[in-house]
Amino acid sequence: MNSNKNPAEGSIQHPETFFIVIDIEEYFHRNEGHPKHDPGVVISYKIRVDDEYYVVPHKHLSEVAIIDLTGKDPHLFDLMQIIREDGEIKTIRIHPGTNVDFSKPGIERFITTPKTYPFFIEKKEYFSLSQELTVRQILVDFAKVSPETKSLAKKIPGGVHTYTNLDEEVALKDCPHFTLFDNTPTNVS
């Protein structure tokens, strides 16, 4: 080593850094795994969310960070992922708090959808774009019954909670299960 050289003049050598961008959608359509690379190569991933492409310099991103790329509010949108699994193309929901691994083969792209809140009336599943509905809305708009003839009850551990106020707002955040009771008088003979 030449000790007379000033480090600022290049006597210290750094290995070259190579950058690769892997287009996950391209490899999905080829139906093959991502290319192999040498250790030390910096990998970025080109992903498509809705109709836009983004290059992300991380192997993993949370579902919130992916929705953030689009400029949409993660509180109002869900993230869906199109994947190839067991030879079939499927659309799956990415659950809140999940980190997506872009290095995993089989990912095509992502789609944002308005957040929906599922709930059940008897055995039938319904979805609402609103996080809360009134008792009246659940009865009239979803169950398609008259509040004069039916009442709504939420199934809870150990029984049910019957709603008496039609204007009471009911939270749907934990996928509640409801049942209907008949309000019509019964004849006693």
C-alpha positions as CSV (number, residue, x, y, z in Angstrom):
1,M,0.0,0.0,0.0
2,N,1.3,3.4,-0.9
3,S,1.4,5.4,2.4
4,N,2.1,8.6,0.5
5,K,-1.4,8.7,-1.1
6,N,-4.1,10.7,0.5
7,P,-7.2,8.6,1.2
8,A,-9.3,11.3,-0.5
9,E,-7.3,10.6,-3.7
10,G,-8.6,7.0,-3.9
11,S,-6.1,4.9,-2.0
12,I,-9.0,3.2,-0.1
13,Q,-10.8,0.9,-2.4
14,H,-14.5,-0.1,-1.9
15,P,-16.0,-3.1,-3.6
16,E,-18.5,-2.2,-6.3
17,T,-22.1,-2.4,-5.3
18,F,-24.6,-3.9,-7.7
19,F,-28.2,-3.1,-7.8
20,I,-31.0,-5.3,-9.2
21,V,-34.7,-4.5,-9.5
22,I,-36.9,-7.6,-9.6
23,D,-40.2,-7.1,-11.3
24,I,-42.4,-9.6,-9.3
25,E,-45.2,-9.4,-11.9
26,E,-42.9,-10.4,-14.7
27,Y,-41.7,-13.5,-12.8
28,F,-45.3,-14.3,-11.9
29,H,-46.3,-14.5,-15.6
30,R,-43.2,-16.5,-16.4
31,N,-44.3,-18.9,-13.6
32,E,-40.8,-19.1,-12.3
33,G,-38.8,-18.2,-9.2
34,H,-36.9,-15.0,-8.8
35,P,-33.3,-14.9,-10.2
36,K,-30.4,-16.0,-8.0
37,H,-27.9,-13.3,-7.1
38,D,-24.6,-13.0,-5.3
39,P,-24.5,-12.0,-1.7
40,G,-24.0,-8.2,-1.4
41,V,-26.1,-7.4,-4.3
42,V,-28.7,-4.8,-3.4
43,I,-32.2,-6.0,-4.4
44,S,-35.3,-3.8,-4.9
45,Y,-38.7,-5.0,-6.0
46,K,-41.0,-3.6,-8.6
47,I,-44.6,-4.1,-7.5
48,R,-47.9,-3.1,-8.9
49,V,-50.6,-1.7,-6.7
50,D,-53.9,-1.1,-8.5
51,D,-52.7,0.4,-11.8
52,E,-49.4,2.0,-10.6
53,Y,-45.9,0.6,-10.3
54,Y,-43.6,1.2,-7.4
55,V,-39.9,0.2,-6.8
56,V,-39.4,-0.6,-3.1
57,P,-35.9,-1.1,-1.7
58,H,-37.1,-3.6,0.9
59,K,-37.8,-7.3,0.9
60,H,-40.7,-6.9,3.3
61,L,-43.4,-4.2,3.6
62,S,-46.5,-4.1,5.8
63,E,-49.9,-4.0,4.3
64,V,-50.3,-0.4,5.7
65,A,-47.0,0.7,4.0
66,I,-48.2,-0.8,0.6
67,I,-51.5,1.0,0.9
68,D,-49.6,4.2,1.8
69,L,-47.7,4.0,-1.5
70,T,-51.0,4.7,-3.3
71,G,-51.8,7.8,-1.2
72,K,-54.9,6.1,0.2
73,D,-55.9,6.0,3.9
74,P,-55.1,2.5,5.3
75,H,-57.9,3.0,7.8
76,L,-60.4,3.1,4.8
77,F,-58.9,0.5,2.5
78,D,-58.0,-3.2,2.6
79,L,-55.2,-4.8,0.6
80,M,-55.7,-7.8,-1.6
81,Q,-53.0,-9.8,-3.2
82,I,-53.1,-11.8,-6.4
83,I,-51.0,-14.9,-6.1
84,R,-50.3,-18.3,-7.7
85,E,-50.7,-21.1,-5.3
86,D,-50.8,-24.8,-6.1
87,G,-51.1,-23.9,-9.8
88,E,-54.2,-21.7,-9.3
89,I,-54.4,-17.9,-9.4
90,K,-56.1,-16.6,-6.2
91,T,-57.0,-13.3,-4.7
92,I,-56.4,-13.2,-1.0
93,R,-56.8,-10.5,1.6
94,I,-53.7,-9.3,3.4
95,H,-54.7,-9.0,7.0
96,P,-53.8,-5.9,9.1
97,G,-50.4,-6.1,10.6
98,T,-49.1,-8.6,8.0
99,N,-45.7,-8.1,6.4
100,V,-45.6,-9.1,2.7
101,D,-42.4,-10.9,1.5
102,F,-41.7,-9.8,-2.0
103,S,-39.0,-12.4,-2.4
104,K,-41.5,-15.2,-2.2
105,P,-42.3,-16.4,-5.8
106,G,-45.9,-16.5,-6.9
107,I,-47.0,-12.9,-6.1
108,E,-48.4,-11.0,-9.1
109,R,-49.8,-7.7,-7.8
110,F,-51.9,-5.9,-5.2
111,I,-55.3,-4.3,-5.3
112,T,-56.8,-1.9,-2.8
113,T,-60.5,-2.1,-2.0
114,P,-62.7,0.0,0.3
115,K,-62.6,-1.5,3.7
116,T,-65.7,-3.6,4.5
117,Y,-67.0,-4.8,7.8
118,P,-68.5,-8.3,7.9
119,F,-71.3,-9.4,10.1
120,F,-73.9,-12.2,10.2
121,I,-77.6,-12.2,10.6
122,E,-78.5,-15.8,11.4
123,K,-76.2,-17.8,9.1
124,K,-76.0,-15.3,6.2
125,E,-72.9,-13.0,6.0
126,Y,-73.3,-9.3,5.1
127,F,-70.7,-6.6,4.4
128,S,-71.0,-2.9,5.2
129,L,-68.7,0.0,4.1
130,S,-69.6,1.7,7.4
131,Q,-68.0,0.6,10.7
132,E,-71.2,1.3,12.5
133,L,-74.9,0.8,11.6
134,T,-78.1,1.6,13.4
135,V,-80.3,-1.2,14.5
136,R,-82.9,0.1,12.0
137,Q,-80.4,-0.1,9.2
138,I,-79.5,-3.7,10.0
139,L,-83.1,-4.7,10.1
140,V,-84.4,-2.8,7.1
141,D,-81.4,-2.5,4.7
142,F,-79.7,-5.8,5.3
143,A,-82.2,-8.3,6.9
144,K,-85.1,-6.8,4.8
145,V,-87.6,-7.1,7.6
146,S,-89.9,-4.6,9.3
147,P,-88.8,-3.3,12.8
148,E,-92.5,-3.6,13.8
149,T,-92.4,-7.4,13.3
150,K,-88.8,-8.3,14.1
151,S,-86.3,-7.3,16.7
152,L,-82.5,-7.6,16.5
153,A,-80.3,-9.3,19.1
154,K,-76.5,-9.7,19.2
155,K,-75.1,-13.1,20.2
156,I,-72.8,-12.8,23.2
157,P,-71.1,-15.3,25.4
158,G,-73.8,-16.9,27.6
159,G,-76.8,-15.5,25.6
160,V,-78.0,-12.6,23.5
161,H,-78.3,-8.8,23.9
162,T,-81.6,-7.6,22.5
163,Y,-81.6,-4.0,21.1
164,T,-84.6,-1.9,22.0
165,N,-83.6,1.4,20.5
166,L,-83.8,1.4,16.7
167,D,-81.5,4.4,16.4
168,E,-78.7,2.8,18.5
169,E,-75.5,2.5,16.6
170,V,-73.9,-1.0,16.6
171,A,-70.2,-1.4,16.0
172,L,-69.3,-4.0,13.4
173,K,-65.5,-4.1,14.0
174,D,-65.4,-7.6,15.5
175,C,-67.7,-9.4,13.0
176,P,-70.8,-9.7,15.2
177,H,-73.4,-12.4,14.9
178,F,-77.0,-11.3,15.1
179,T,-80.3,-13.1,15.4
180,L,-83.9,-12.0,14.7
181,F,-86.8,-12.4,17.1
182,D,-90.4,-12.3,16.1
183,N,-92.3,-9.3,17.6
184,T,-95.8,-10.3,16.5
185,P,-98.2,-11.3,19.3
186,T,-99.0,-15.0,19.6
187,N,-102.5,-16.2,20.1
188,V,-103.0,-18.1,23.3
189,S,-105.8,-20.7,23.2
